[in-house]
Amino acid sequence: MKMSVREARAEFAHALAAAERGEEVVITRNGHPVATLGPVVEEHHKLDKALLDAARRKHGLDQATVSFDDRFDDPDYSREVLGLNR
């Protein structure tokens, strides 16, 4: 979402609500972006895609294909796979 400085002043609560919903609000002056308002992202929640891709290549997972058993969402199947049905 884009807002001018004037709109941001007048509708700050609206911009803040958008940020809380996860949107990034770009504040513009004379049509040029000058600031952004967005949701807080905790450092431990950020993913570094380049680092993940490098790890996948290092361990040969970049060539792997993943498939899930049709029973994947079944709690009984999960207990069986994890050996918790003993």
N, C-alpha and C positions, 0 to 999 in steps of 0.2 A: 504494500500500500504506500502511496506517496501523498505527502501533505506539505503545503507551503508552511513557512514559519507562522504566518498569520493564522492559518487553519489549525496548526498544532497548538497555538496559544488558546484559541477559542474552543477547541475540541480535544483538550489534553486527556480528559477521561475516556473519550472514545479511542484515542491512540493507545492509551495505557491498556484498555480492555483488549484491543487487538493484539498487543504484545503478550498479554497473559494467555491468549488463545494460541500463541506460538507464531504469530505473524511478525514479520519485520516491517517496521514503519520507517520510510525514508523521508527525512525532513529536507525540504528544498528551499533555497533562497534564489530568487530570480531564475527559477527553473533548473538550478544546479544543485545536486545533492550536497548537503553539508553535514548531516548527522543521521544516525540510525537509532531507532528505539526497538528493542526486541526482547525476547524472553531470556531469562538468566539460564545459562548452560553451565552446569557444574563441570569442573575440569575432569572428574573421573567418568563423566558421561560422554565426553568427546571421543570420537574415533578418528585416528589418523589413517585414512585410506591408503596412503602410500606405504606406511609402515605395515599395515595388514597385508597388502599385496606382496611386499617384500618377504614377509614371513611365509605366506602361502607358496611363493616360488622356492624359497629356501628348503621347505619341507616337501616339495613336490606336489602340493595340493592344488596348484594352479591347473593341473591336468585332470584332477579328480572330478568325477560326477557324483552328485549326491541324490539319493532317492530314499524316500521314506516308506516304510511298511504301511499298508492301509490301516493297521491297528495302532499306529503311532500315538493317537490321542486317547487310546483306551487305557485307563488306569491299571487294569489287571495285566495288560501286556507290559506296561512299564515296570510293575512289581516283578514280573517274571524275568524280564531282561536284567533288572538290577539284583536279582537273586533274593528278593524280599519275601517270597512265598514259602520259605522253608519252615 
